[in-house]
Amino acid sequence: MQRIRRAHSLHSLSAIASLVALSAAALTPLAASADDAPSPCAALKRIVAAAPTGFSQLTPDDGKGIAQPYGNDAQCGASKGSYACSWTPSGGAGSSTTALQAVAADVASCLPDATHDVNSPARQHFYIGPREARTQITAMPAGAGKVKLVVSGNASGNASGNASGK
């Protein structure tokens, strides 16, 4: 009788282990979904945080996360007081205008302290911080079917770009 109970217990444990393994497998995603698209927030925050030091610690790859949801050919880099990325919108981003609106929505949601002072089909502009230490974020068309995002600041504390009273 004890053997039967032991065999029954082992069979029950085996069934439970199989059920747990099957459940875990069912809960594990099999393929990437649209919700797995990279978020540009980390890239935006890293770039804006680098503005006070003149973007010198950033690499071209640091900005590519901004463009990844909208295009896969991003070219990014730092130059004298700014960090810029340009790319060709593809997939759901469609036109440059649609991509500009999407990037503006990303900036607004990722950087809630940013003031959105220009919202037009040809230009999206935000700024963060007081006038004497302002960081500018501008998205605009860049030639035939391309979009460009520029984050500028001035390590010496002077505002750069369009900060005229807005």
Secondary structure, 3 states (H helix, E strand, C coil): CHHHHHHHHHHHHHHHHHHHHHHHHHHCCCCCCHHHCCCCHHHHHHHHHCHHHCCCCCCHHHHHHHHCCCCCCCEEEEECCEEEEEECCCHHHCCHHHHHHHHHHHHHHHCCCCEEEEEECCEEEEEECCHHHCEEEEEEECCCCCEEEEEECCCCCCCCCCCCCC
